[in-house]
Amino acid sequence: MAALELAQDGLSNAAAAAQEPMSMPMADSGPLPPEVRFPYGFPGPGDYRIFVQIKRAGRVETGVFDAHVK
């Protein structure tokens, strides 16, 4: 299987919660880094379109990423 790692400036780690609910630490440890990682195995090489939805400040935002997997 091919693999892809996405990093998009301006998105917070909250985007990861769009895939699966998880427990987040509540301690204030400073600002979060401006990157999100989604480990995913693709079934084979080719062109893919990935949709990511996050809820921020009560609004749902959608990001679209095109990826070419070798």
Buried (B, 14 or more C-beta within 10 A) or exposed (E): EBEBEBEEEEBBBBBBBBEEEEEEEEEEEEEEEEBBEBEBEBEEEEEBEBEBEBEEEEEEBEBEEEBEBE
